[in-house]
Amino acid sequence: MQIDSTSRISRTVIWLMSIISGLVVANNYYNQPLLGLISKDLNVTESAAGKISVLTQLGYAAGLLLIVPLGDKFLRKKLILIDLLLVFGSLLWMTFATELWMLYVASLLIGTTSVIPQLFVPIAAELSSDEERSGNIGLVMSGLLLGILLSRFVGGIVGELWGWRAMFGIAAGLMILVWFAVYKMLPEIQPNFKGTYKELMQSVANLARTQPVLQLASFRGAMAFGSMCALFTTLVFHMEKPPFNAGASVVGSFGLAGAVGALAAAKVGKLQKYLDINRIIFYSLLIVLGSWAFTYFAGETYWGLIVGVILVDLGVQSSHIMNQTNYFMIKSNAVNRLNTVYMVSYFIGGSLGTWTASLAWQQAQWAGVCTVGATMGVLALIAHLLFNKKVNAAK
């Protein structure tokens, strides 16, 4: 079944893309609770095993930059089906790897190929009406977020019961089911770029240089995501100390608390009946800043941290969905390339938040982390207030 960009997407397909997004993105995060088991099994240090997680994230960033733009050049359904075979092969390699270097290569490949959700988001945007766009993007993003949040939980349980290899074997089996679901149900969309791969990548750079709406959305997204990463990166260190003296399992449960905020954010599109996109983004960034008030002033209590986690997820994901809704309104067929610019910026911001928060923890403990997170939130808000009217006037 082939459709063009004037067609409308069914609710069933949106739900399918949401579920598949969760299952595919989870491949990037299964390893995190399994690193201890891997280090013992292969008799390597925990820091050496920890590079598995780092390489997976680096692979994901590479996939965003190198694979996602191809959605504008090739038939997207065919591209996704080929990519799923590569995901399956990478997971299978991880399952049977016997040496650390093999795990490193497999992890890099898993990250690089597990970018299918970022091919789905442009499909949801391109084939939705203006009224449905933010809601459909929100639904796909909800699946992705649940995949991230639940993968650590599921990975830990499966690893304890059957060993770390079983989790990657199960994940590989799930990719076979996903492949058949995509083959049967996903519509085909015609490509809209006829040039070479070099010209395709040059057009990505050109969009980054010439689209003010995309530039502002990318900066806001990067700062907001960096703010959230600052919290989650150092939360385990904070909770290991008094008065909590908590272990990794307790810290992991905070991901489930964050799911409350993330799922609430999926409904943010309904607010467009009452508020315009830019005002929703303004309020979302205020929520991000408000989360740091709880995280800092009540940071020695469970309730303060729980409220902080819920609010930062709500604010960041709400602004994220609205940012994507905003730049997908640009009159352009380059939807995958627009998404590439934004998502690469988004993960650069997340890496910056992780790095600076780690440095701040070493120098000033929790107060330093809160300063980093709040500062990144303030920068997002200042950019929005300074440039929003100018950007919209130039549309």
Secondary structure, 3 states (H helix, E strand, C coil): CEECCCCCCCHHHHHHHHHHHHHHHHHHCCCHHHHHHHHHHHCCCHHHHHHHHHHHHHHHHHHHHHCHHHHHCCCHHHHHHHHHHHHHHHHHHHHHCCCHHHHHHHHHHHHHHCCCHHHHHHHHHHCCCCCCHHHHHHHHHHHHHHHHHHHHHHHHHHHHHHCHHHHHHHHHHHHHHHHHHHHHHCCEECCCCCCCHHHHHHHHHHHHHHCHHHHHHHHHHHHHHHHHHHHHHHHHHHHHCCCCCCCHHHHHHHHHHHHHHHHHHCCHHHHHHCCCHHHHHHHHHHHHHHHHHHHHHCCCCHHHHHHHHHHHHHHHHHHHHHHHHHHCCCCCCCHHHHHHHHHHHHHHHHHHHHHHHHHHHHHHHHHHHHHHHHHHHHHHHHHHHHHHHHHHHCC
